[in-house]
Structure formats: C-alpha cells, structure tokens
C-alpha cells in the first residue's frame, strides 16, 4: 500500500510539472493539438504513449545511472561535450517556462478577474517563495492537493461541453490546409518539450525515492493521467468556434457552459500554473546549487528576478514563440532517451 501511495505522489508531481500555464489554460493544447482538428486528437494519442513510456523511463534510468540532476542525465544521453550545450539549453528552457507561468498567472488575474497584473505577480511570487522554502515535501504537498482537483473539474467541464449538438461535428472537423504530418510533428515536439523540462524534477525525485518499481509505476500512472486530461481538454476546446484568439480559452468555455463553477475553475488553473512554476524552480535550484554554494533562498530570489523581467512579454506571444522553439530543439533529447536501453522494458 505504501508503494502505491508513493507512486501516486510521483504521478502527481509528474502531472503537476507538465500541466502549467499553457496546459491548464488550454492555450498550449490549442497551439499543439486542437488547431489541427481531428488530426490533433490522433496526435494526442501519440503524445500520450510517449508520456507513459518515456516519463517512467527517465526516472528508472536516473536510478540506474545514479544521476542526481538533469546535468548528469544529459551527460549520459549526449556525452560530455554535447551535454554542456544541452544543459545550458535546458536551463534556458526552465527559465523561459517559468516566465510563461508567471505571465500566465498575470493573464489569469487581468483577463478573467479584471485585476491589475501586479496582483497576480505579487501573489504568485510570494506563494512560490513560501513553498520552495519547505523543499521537496512542499512540492509533493501542493501537487497532491491540486492535481486530483484539476482532473475532476476537467472531466466535469468536458461532460458539460460535449452535450452540445455540434460536438461530434466539431470533433471530426479538420480545418482546410491542415496536413496530418504537421499534427504528428506537433505531438513529438510537444512531448519532447515537456519531457526535457520534466527531467529537471523527475531525475532528483527518482534518486530521492530510489525505488525502480515505485518510480516506474508513478511515471506510467502520471502518463495515463496526462493523456486523459489532454483528451478531455481537447474535447472541450473543440466546442469553442475560434480558440486561438483567447489567452485562456478554457476559462471562456467554463464561463459560458458552467458559470456556477467558473471561479473555482480559475482557482484550479492558477493552482496548475503554480505547481509547474515551483516544479521548474525546484529543478533549477538543484542544478545551480552544484555550482554556487549559496543559500536556496538567494537562488530562488535570483530566479524570480530573471523570470519577472522575461514575463513582461505578453503571455500569448511568449508561449507561442518559446514552446514550439523549445519543442523542436528537444527532439534530440526525445530520440536519445527512446533508444537508450533500460530495465523499463523488463
């Protein structure tokens, strides 16, 4: 029973790290999947398989090679010389995604609640610093609380949305000029992006747990949950006539289809933005401490300052530029991870 509990904790952190501003708000799903119509659904199934198999493999392999950080894991995949470039790129990705998270929190407060962006900034930064002061247990606690709530509400919104008379028509629709190979490329790009980022959290967590059976099970459970959430979100987003014009399309749908839970859902979106932010900050802090022998509080403060200035760019613009770029560059990580032998296959 204890192993199952630990596996679900790992799964919650895995899901919480991947589901950030773009995922929870729907913007990321629109960018990579929903805009391709029915081909986008097929791409989600492919991406789901990659999350289930490779998410578990990262953690199993981390234990096998005794990697304590993404730097050591990248050195195993790329070799000593190429890993230096990949490590720099991974840190840039982590900082960039943290900026997207903070910008997403600001967009949530300004677009959906009508508050000043500064309120979203101050609240998010304050909470992040408090949780990070607790360490990995704070990371577990926040994800164990937020992730189950997100899953339940995600499916409630989906059930409300698919009762529309036009759901099947919208689901099967493929926009003019869309080619199937582009949807397939988006699936690989999306998985590569999120797995390359998730390793910053999954590698140190795997070593801390140090049990292959637990991390393998946790990775597989997390991958299945991510697939189900992707599918349910895609079903919901297909009911919106033009989802690409909104920064937070899921909130628009909830406001129209299930107004009674609108503010609760906004809270959940914020929770998922927050879990992804602290997950990436945790990975960055673990890496920086290898080179700078200073307190974690100073490291977190430095990360926040850098992230704050990058997040001044508009949320939709930042996500639309950074995520596809990071995804395609991360394809090398995906390919090497896939081809490396591991006991995950046993």
Secondary structure as a PSIPRED ss2 file (coil, helix, strand):
# PSIPRED VFORMAT (PSIPRED V4.0)

   1 X C   1.000  0.000  0.000
   2 X H   0.000  1.000  0.000
   3 X H   0.000  1.000  0.000
   4 X H   0.000  1.000  0.000
   5 X H   0.000  1.000  0.000
   6 X H   0.000  1.000  0.000
   7 X H   0.000  1.000  0.000
   8 X H   0.000  1.000  0.000
   9 X H   0.000  1.000  0.000
  10 X H   0.000  1.000  0.000
  11 X H   0.000  1.000  0.000
  12 X H   0.000  1.000  0.000
  13 X H   0.000  1.000  0.000
  14 X H   0.000  1.000  0.000
  15 X H   0.000  1.000  0.000
  16 X H   0.000  1.000  0.000
  17 X H   0.000  1.000  0.000
  18 X H   0.000  1.000  0.000
  19 X C   1.000  0.000  0.000
  20 X C   1.000  0.000  0.000
  21 X H   0.000  1.000  0.000
  22 X H   0.000  1.000  0.000
  23 X H   0.000  1.000  0.000
  24 X H   0.000  1.000  0.000
  25 X H   0.000  1.000  0.000
  26 X C   1.000  0.000  0.000
  27 X H   0.000  1.000  0.000
  28 X H   0.000  1.000  0.000
  29 X H   0.000  1.000  0.000
  30 X H   0.000  1.000  0.000
  31 X H   0.000  1.000  0.000
  32 X H   0.000  1.000  0.000
  33 X C   1.000  0.000  0.000
  34 X H   0.000  1.000  0.000
  35 X H   0.000  1.000  0.000
  36 X H   0.000  1.000  0.000
  37 X C   1.000  0.000  0.000
  38 X H   0.000  1.000  0.000
  39 X H   0.000  1.000  0.000
  40 X H   0.000  1.000  0.000
  41 X H   0.000  1.000  0.000
  42 X H   0.000  1.000  0.000
  43 X H   0.000  1.000  0.000
  44 X H   0.000  1.000  0.000
  45 X H   0.000  1.000  0.000
  46 X H   0.000  1.000  0.000
  47 X H   0.000  1.000  0.000
  48 X H   0.000  1.000  0.000
  49 X H   0.000  1.000  0.000
  50 X H   0.000  1.000  0.000
  51 X H   0.000  1.000  0.000
  52 X H   0.000  1.000  0.000
  53 X H   0.000  1.000  0.000
  54 X H   0.000  1.000  0.000
  55 X H   0.000  1.000  0.000
  56 X H   0.000  1.000  0.000
  57 X H   0.000  1.000  0.000
  58 X H   0.000  1.000  0.000
  59 X H   0.000  1.000  0.000
  60 X H   0.000  1.000  0.000
  61 X H   0.000  1.000  0.000
  62 X H   0.000  1.000  0.000
  63 X H   0.000  1.000  0.000
  64 X H   0.000  1.000  0.000
  65 X H   0.000  1.000  0.000
  66 X C   1.000  0.000  0.000
  67 X C   1.000  0.000  0.000
  68 X C   1.000  0.000  0.000
  69 X C   1.000  0.000  0.000
  70 X H   0.000  1.000  0.000
  71 X H   0.000  1.000  0.000
  72 X H   0.000  1.000  0.000
  73 X H   0.000  1.000  0.000
  74 X H   0.000  1.000  0.000
  75 X H   0.000  1.000  0.000
  76 X H   0.000  1.000  0.000
  77 X H   0.000  1.000  0.000
  78 X H   0.000  1.000  0.000
  79 X H   0.000  1.000  0.000
  80 X H   0.000  1.000  0.000
  81 X H   0.000  1.000  0.000
  82 X H   0.000  1.000  0.000
  83 X H   0.000  1.000  0.000
  84 X H   0.000  1.000  0.000
  85 X H   0.000  1.000  0.000
  86 X H   0.000  1.000  0.000
  87 X H   0.000  1.000  0.000
  88 X H   0.000  1.000  0.000
  89 X H   0.000  1.000  0.000
  90 X H   0.000  1.000  0.000
  91 X H   0.000  1.000  0.000
  92 X H   0.000  1.000  0.000
  93 X H   0.000  1.000  0.000
  94 X H   0.000  1.000  0.000
  95 X H   0.000  1.000  0.000
  96 X H   0.000  1.000  0.000
  97 X H   0.000  1.000  0.000
  98 X H   0.000  1.000  0.000
  99 X H   0.000  1.000  0.000
 100 X H   0.000  1.000  0.000
 101 X H   0.000  1.000  0.000
 102 X H   0.000  1.000  0.000
 103 X H   0.000  1.000  0.000
 104 X H   0.000  1.000  0.000
 105 X H   0.000  1.000  0.000
 106 X H   0.000  1.000  0.000
 107 X H   0.000  1.000  0.000
 108 X H   0.000  1.000  0.000
 109 X H   0.000  1.000  0.000
 110 X H   0.000  1.000  0.000
 111 X H   0.000  1.000  0.000
 112 X H   0.000  1.000  0.000
 113 X C   1.000  0.000  0.000
 114 X C   1.000  0.000  0.000
 115 X C   1.000  0.000  0.000
 116 X C   1.000  0.000  0.000
 117 X H   0.000  1.000  0.000
 118 X H   0.000  1.000  0.000
 119 X H   0.000  1.000  0.000
 120 X H   0.000  1.000  0.000
 121 X H   0.000  1.000  0.000
 122 X H   0.000  1.000  0.000
 123 X H   0.000  1.000  0.000
 124 X H   0.000  1.000  0.000
 125 X H   0.000  1.000  0.000
 126 X H   0.000  1.000  0.000
 127 X H   0.000  1.000  0.000
 128 X H   0.000  1.000  0.000
 129 X H   0.000  1.000  0.000
 130 X H   0.000  1.000  0.000
 131 X H   0.000  1.000  0.000
 132 X H   0.000  1.000  0.000
 133 X H   0.000  1.000  0.000
 134 X H   0.000  1.000  0.000
 135 X C   1.000  0.000  0.000
 136 X H   0.000  1.000  0.000
 137 X H   0.000  1.000  0.000
 138 X H   0.000  1.000  0.000
 139 X H   0.000  1.000  0.000
 140 X H   0.000  1.000  0.000
 141 X H   0.000  1.000  0.000
 142 X H   0.000  1.000  0.000
 143 X H   0.000  1.000  0.000
 144 X H   0.000  1.000  0.000
 145 X H   0.000  1.000  0.000
 146 X H   0.000  1.000  0.000
 147 X H   0.000  1.000  0.000
 148 X H   0.000  1.000  0.000
 149 X H   0.000  1.000  0.000
 150 X H   0.000  1.000  0.000
 151 X H   0.000  1.000  0.000
 152 X H   0.000  1.000  0.000
 153 X H   0.000  1.000  0.000
 154 X H   0.000  1.000  0.000
 155 X H   0.000  1.000  0.000
 156 X H   0.000  1.000  0.000
 157 X H   0.000  1.000  0.000
 158 X H   0.000  1.000  0.000
 159 X H   0.000  1.000  0.000
 160 X H   0.000  1.000  0.000
 161 X H   0.000  1.000  0.000
 162 X C   1.000  0.000  0.000
 163 X C   1.000  0.000  0.000
 164 X C   1.000  0.000  0.000
 165 X C   1.000  0.000  0.000
 166 X C   1.000  0.000  0.000
 167 X H   0.000  1.000  0.000
 168 X H   0.000  1.000  0.000
 169 X H   0.000  1.000  0.000
 170 X H   0.000  1.000  0.000
 171 X H   0.000  1.000  0.000
 172 X H   0.000  1.000  0.000
 173 X C   1.000  0.000  0.000
 174 X C   1.000  0.000  0.000
 175 X C   1.000  0.000  0.000
 176 X C   1.000  0.000  0.000
 177 X C   1.000  0.000  0.000
 178 X C   1.000  0.000  0.000
 179 X C   1.000  0.000  0.000
 180 X H   0.000  1.000  0.000
 181 X H   0.000  1.000  0.000
 182 X H   0.000  1.000  0.000
 183 X H   0.000  1.000  0.000
 184 X H   0.000  1.000  0.000
 185 X H   0.000  1.000  0.000
 186 X H   0.000  1.000  0.000
 187 X H   0.000  1.000  0.000
 188 X H   0.000  1.000  0.000
 189 X H   0.000  1.000  0.000
 190 X H   0.000  1.000  0.000
 191 X H   0.000  1.000  0.000
 192 X H   0.000  1.000  0.000
 193 X H   0.000  1.000  0.000
 194 X H   0.000  1.000  0.000
 195 X H   0.000  1.000  0.000
 196 X H   0.000  1.000  0.000
 197 X H   0.000  1.000  0.000
 198 X H   0.000  1.000  0.000
 199 X H   0.000  1.000  0.000
 200 X H   0.000  1.000  0.000
 201 X H   0.000  1.000  0.000
 202 X H   0.000  1.000  0.000
 203 X H   0.000  1.000  0.000
 204 X H   0.000  1.000  0.000
 205 X H   0.000  1.000  0.000
 206 X H   0.000  1.000  0.000
 207 X H   0.000  1.000  0.000
 208 X H   0.000  1.000  0.000
 209 X H   0.000  1.000  0.000
 210 X C   1.000  0.000  0.000
 211 X C   1.000  0.000  0.000
 212 X H   0.000  1.000  0.000
 213 X H   0.000  1.000  0.000
 214 X H   0.000  1.000  0.000
 215 X H   0.000  1.000  0.000
 216 X H   0.000  1.000  0.000
 217 X H   0.000  1.000  0.000
 218 X H   0.000  1.000  0.000
 219 X H   0.000  1.000  0.000
 220 X H   0.000  1.000  0.000
 221 X H   0.000  1.000  0.000
 222 X H   0.000  1.000  0.000
 223 X H   0.000  1.000  0.000
 224 X H   0.000  1.000  0.000
 225 X H   0.000  1.000  0.000
 226 X H   0.000  1.000  0.000
 227 X H   0.000  1.000  0.000
 228 X H   0.000  1.000  0.000
 229 X H   0.000  1.000  0.000
 230 X H   0.000  1.000  0.000
 231 X H   0.000  1.000  0.000
 232 X H   0.000  1.000  0.000
 233 X H   0.000  1.000  0.000
 234 X H   0.000  1.000  0.000
 235 X H   0.000  1.000  0.000
 236 X H   0.000  1.000  0.000
 237 X H   0.000  1.000  0.000
 238 X C   1.000  0.000  0.000
 239 X C   1.000  0.000  0.000
 240 X C   1.000  0.000  0.000
 241 X C   1.000  0.000  0.000
 242 X C   1.000  0.000  0.000
 243 X H   0.000  1.000  0.000
 244 X H   0.000  1.000  0.000
 245 X H   0.000  1.000  0.000
 246 X C   1.000  0.000  0.000
 247 X C   1.000  0.000  0.000
 248 X C   1.000  0.000  0.000
 249 X H   0.000  1.000  0.000
 250 X H   0.000  1.000  0.000
 251 X H   0.000  1.000  0.000
 252 X H   0.000  1.000  0.000
 253 X H   0.000  1.000  0.000
 254 X H   0.000  1.000  0.000
 255 X H   0.000  1.000  0.000
 256 X H   0.000  1.000  0.000
 257 X H   0.000  1.000  0.000
 258 X C   1.000  0.000  0.000
 259 X H   0.000  1.000  0.000
 260 X H   0.000  1.000  0.000
 261 X H   0.000  1.000  0.000
 262 X H   0.000  1.000  0.000
 263 X H   0.000  1.000  0.000
 264 X H   0.000  1.000  0.000
 265 X H   0.000  1.000  0.000
 266 X H   0.000  1.000  0.000
 267 X H   0.000  1.000  0.000
 268 X H   0.000  1.000  0.000
 269 X H   0.000  1.000  0.000
 270 X H   0.000  1.000  0.000
 271 X H   0.000  1.000  0.000
 272 X H   0.000  1.000  0.000
 273 X H   0.000  1.000  0.000
 274 X H   0.000  1.000  0.000
 275 X H   0.000  1.000  0.000
 276 X H   0.000  1.000  0.000
 277 X H   0.000  1.000  0.000
 278 X H   0.000  1.000  0.000
 279 X H   0.000  1.000  0.000
 280 X H   0.000  1.000  0.000
 281 X H   0.000  1.000  0.000
 282 X H   0.000  1.000  0.000
 283 X H   0.000  1.000  0.000
 284 X H   0.000  1.000  0.000
 285 X H   0.000  1.000  0.000
 286 X H   0.000  1.000  0.000
 287 X H   0.000  1.000  0.000
 288 X H   0.000  1.000  0.000
 289 X C   1.000  0.000  0.000
 290 X C   1.000  0.000  0.000
 291 X C   1.000  0.000  0.000
 292 X C   1.000  0.000  0.000
 293 X C   1.000  0.000  0.000
 294 X C   1.000  0.000  0.000
 295 X C   1.000  0.000  0.000
 296 X H   0.000  1.000  0.000
 297 X H   0.000  1.000  0.000
 298 X H   0.000  1.000  0.000
 299 X H   0.000  1.000  0.000
 300 X H   0.000  1.000  0.000
 301 X H   0.000  1.000  0.000
 302 X H   0.000  1.000  0.000
 303 X H   0.000  1.000  0.000
 304 X H   0.000  1.000  0.000
 305 X H   0.000  1.000  0.000
 306 X H   0.000  1.000  0.000
 307 X H   0.000  1.000  0.000
 308 X H   0.000  1.000  0.000
 309 X H   0.000  1.000  0.000
 310 X H   0.000  1.000  0.000
 311 X C   1.000  0.000  0.000
 312 X C   1.000  0.000  0.000
 313 X C   1.000  0.000  0.000
 314 X C   1.000  0.000  0.000
 315 X H   0.000  1.000  0.000
 316 X H   0.000  1.000  0.000
 317 X H   0.000  1.000  0.000
 318 X H   0.000  1.000  0.000
 319 X H   0.000  1.000  0.000
 320 X H   0.000  1.000  0.000
 321 X H   0.000  1.000  0.000
 322 X H   0.000  1.000  0.000
 323 X H   0.000  1.000  0.000
 324 X H   0.000  1.000  0.000
 325 X H   0.000  1.000  0.000
 326 X H   0.000  1.000  0.000
 327 X H   0.000  1.000  0.000
 328 X H   0.000  1.000  0.000
 329 X H   0.000  1.000  0.000
 330 X C   1.000  0.000  0.000
 331 X H   0.000  1.000  0.000
 332 X H   0.000  1.000  0.000
 333 X H   0.000  1.000  0.000
 334 X H   0.000  1.000  0.000
 335 X H   0.000  1.000  0.000
 336 X H   0.000  1.000  0.000
 337 X H   0.000  1.000  0.000
 338 X H   0.000  1.000  0.000
 339 X H   0.000  1.000  0.000
 340 X C   1.000  0.000  0.000
 341 X C   1.000  0.000  0.000
 342 X C   1.000  0.000  0.000
 343 X H   0.000  1.000  0.000
 344 X H   0.000  1.000  0.000
 345 X H   0.000  1.000  0.000
 346 X C   1.000  0.000  0.000
